[in-house]
Amino acid sequence: MMSKKRRTRDKESQKKAKPRYTNYAHIFYKEEVAPLERAYKRALLGEQYKEAEDIFMKIREVKKKHRTILMRKQFVKIK
């Protein structure tokens, strides 16, 4: 005995992917603060203390800005 043929229905289209968001402060940290911190560590390892001091002051300025951005909780779309 053969089984009954199954009737195929049109497949429903899938929902679009839900947009993803991230905090703008995280992007700011990745693009502004992190490179300065890496440069600061390199300067200290290379014993370039004058340059390290300048970079440290820049880091302080940028981190102040980062803190204010963090409190705003502004979200941006990614992908």
PyMOL commands that set and color helices and strands:
alter all, ss='L'
color gray80, all
select helices_A, chain A and resi 24-45+49-72
alter helices_A, ss='H'
color red, helices_A
select strands_A, chain A and resi 20-23+75-78
alter strands_A, ss='S'
color yellow, strands_A
deselect
rebuild
show_as cartoon
